[in-house]
Amino acid sequence: MYIKLKVTPDSKEEQFTKIADDHFDIRVKEPAEQNRANTRVLALVREHFGPRAKAIRIVSGHQSPSKIISVDIV
């Protein structure tokens, strides 16, 4: 399953908002440097989907605030 994300790094607080079934707005405290924000985004997506999520990876948007994530759900 593919989901679309709009990521905002360097936020004062973390927030994970579901806009639609396949669209989320994520705010993370980590800066967009040295892949730290992307790592935290993947951790938040894994927490949201729980143990059902087998594999999570960024398909496109590695250096962009708009990302497409692949989530393999068992």
N, C-alpha and C positions, 0 to 999 in steps of 0.2 A: 504494500500500500504506500502511495506517495502522499506526503502532506506538505503544505506550503507554510513557511514561517516568515514572519517579519521580526527581526531581532534588533533590539536596542541595547548596545553595550554601555558600560559606565553609568548604569542607573543607580539611584540611591537605594532602591529595594528590588528584590527579585519578584517577578510576576509572570504567571503563565495563564493566558486568557484564551479560551476557545471561542473563535469567531464563527466557524462552521465545522462540519464534520472533518474536513481536510484542511482547515486553515486556522493557524494559531498566531497569537501575538506574544512574544517572549521578551522580557526585560531581564538583563543579568547585570550583576555588579562588576564582573570582570571586564577589563579593557579589551579592545579588539587588537591586541598585540600578542605575538608569539602563539597564536591559536588558542589562547586562554578562553575567549568568549565562546568559540565553537565547541570546545571541550565541555564547558558548562552547559551549553544548549543541549548537547547530546545527552548529558546526565539528566537534565530536567525532562527531556522527552522520554528517556528510559523510566524515570520515576512515574511519569504520567501513565504510561502504558503498562507498567508493572512487569510481572514475570511472563506475561503473554508475548512480550517483545523479544524475539530471538536475536535479530540483528538490526542495528540502527546505523545508518551512514548518511553523510551529506552527498547528494547527487550533484547539485549545482549550487553556486552562490557561496563558495568558500570565502571569498573576500568581499561579499556583498551583504547588505542587511536583509535582502530577500533571498530566502533559501528554499530548496526543495530537498526533503529528507525522505529516504526510503526506510520503511519500518516493516520487517518481516514478523508477522503475528502468527503464533502457533495456535 
